[in-house]
């Protein structure tokens, strides 16, 4: 009997952090423009929340899972679902699901949701310390964003905490654009074209 030959096929996938960070950058850029008073209304933020904040990050999450990257998959997946939730909340607020739904809104429930995401973001910030400093900076800014969102939703120093969220969100956008560019250009040129900073090396060597 002839021995059966077996062939092992290795399928490689690209690093999805570039598209994931781009999605985060785009949605936070558009959303922060409204918080900062540069634009008005929510309607034209919703498509970016769904497609860039939601779908782009969910795609990155699935691709990171193929890389066996638990940290990246969890981060992109959780924040992708966050933006889906935010988009639906805005649709409720705008009355898309009827007057009964919009009349039953209690913004303090969003405050608890933002508090939950703050807890998530805090321990992910610890993980980001061993990735690179650009990602760590993004997570620190996300921490401040959720602090501002949670406190303003609870009506605590609303103007000040709302502005904290607005400024943090705009900075998230700018740093995420840089992170996305680095994720594209560094492997494309085969060198560190845009430095992202080494891991802190505190928790692992």
Long-range contacts (C-beta under 8 A, 24 or more apart in sequence): 13-63, 13-66, 13-67, 14-63, 15-67, 15-183, 15-187, 16-59, 16-60, 16-61, 16-62, 16-63, 16-64, 16-67, 16-72, 16-76, 17-60, 17-64, 17-72, 17-179, 17-180, 17-183, 18-180, 18-183, 18-184, 19-56, 19-59, 19-60, 19-180, 20-56, 20-57, 20-59, 20-60, 20-61, 20-64, 20-72, 20-76, 21-138, 21-176, 21-177, 21-179, 21-180, 21-183, 22-52, 22-56, 22-176, 22-177, 22-180, 23-52, 23-53, 23-54, 23-55, 23-56, 23-57, 23-60, 23-80, 24-52, 24-53, 24-56, 24-57, 24-79, 24-138, 24-172, 24-173, 24-176, 25-172, 25-173, 25-174, 25-176, 25-177, 25-179, 25-180, 26-52, 26-53, 26-56, 26-173, 27-52, 27-53, 27-83, 28-53, 28-169, 28-170, 28-172, 28-173, 28-176, 29-170, 29-173, 29-177, 31-169, 32-166, 32-167, 32-169, 32-170, 32-172, 32-173, 33-170, 35-162, 35-163, 35-165, 35-166, 35-169, 36-166, 36-167, 36-170, 42-90, 42-93, 42-94, 43-94, 45-90, 46-87, 46-90, 46-91, 49-83, 49-84, 49-86, 49-87, 49-90, 50-83, 50-84, 50-87, 52-83, 53-79, 53-80, 53-82, 53-83, 53-84, 53-86, 53-87, 54-80, 54-81, 54-83, 54-84, 54-87, 55-80, 56-80, 57-83, 71-124, 71-127, 71-128, 71-131, 74-124, 75-124, 78-117, 78-120, 82-117, 85-113, 107-153, 108-153, 108-154, 108-155, 110-149, 110-153, 111-149, 111-150, 111-151, 111-153, 111-154, 114-146, 114-149, 114-150, 114-153, 115-146, 115-150, 117-146, 118-143, 118-146, 118-147, 118-150, 121-146, 126-203, 129-199, 129-200, 129-202, 129-203, 130-199, 130-200, 130-201, 130-202, 130-203, 130-204, 131-199, 132-196, 132-197, 132-198, 132-199, 133-196, 133-197, 133-198, 133-199, 133-200, 134-175, 134-178, 134-179, 134-182, 134-196, 134-197, 135-179, 135-196, 136-197, 136-200, 137-175, 138-172, 138-175, 138-176, 138-179, 141-168, 141-171, 141-172, 141-175, 142-168, 142-172, 144-168, 145-169, 145-172
